[in-house]
Amino acid sequence: MLSQEERLKKVKQALGIGGSFQDGALQIYINEAIDFLVDSGVYRAVAESEAAIGAIVLYVNDIYNYASGDVKLSDAFQKRLIQLSSKR
């Protein structure tokens, strides 16, 4: 399982975000992504693991770049969610 700090660092790296100005907002989105995965049937241990980083990045990117509340989760995120739900 990754620590909260490790997870935040990996998400920022994947999204090309430097500095710490957005860390608070990003952490909220990361926590929401994990909760979304768990609520969708992914085991919490999997949702908090290295295996879920790609899905978390996709989720954060999808909601971080929303326009006027028109948030749509990407097909890539949906497919990864299905894959993660089968991991134990």
Secondary structure, DSSP 8 states (H G I E B T S, - for coil): ---HHHHHHHHHHHHT--SSTTHHHHHHHHHHHHHHHHHTT--HHHHTSGGGHHHHHHHHHHHHT-STT-----HHHHHHHHHHHT--
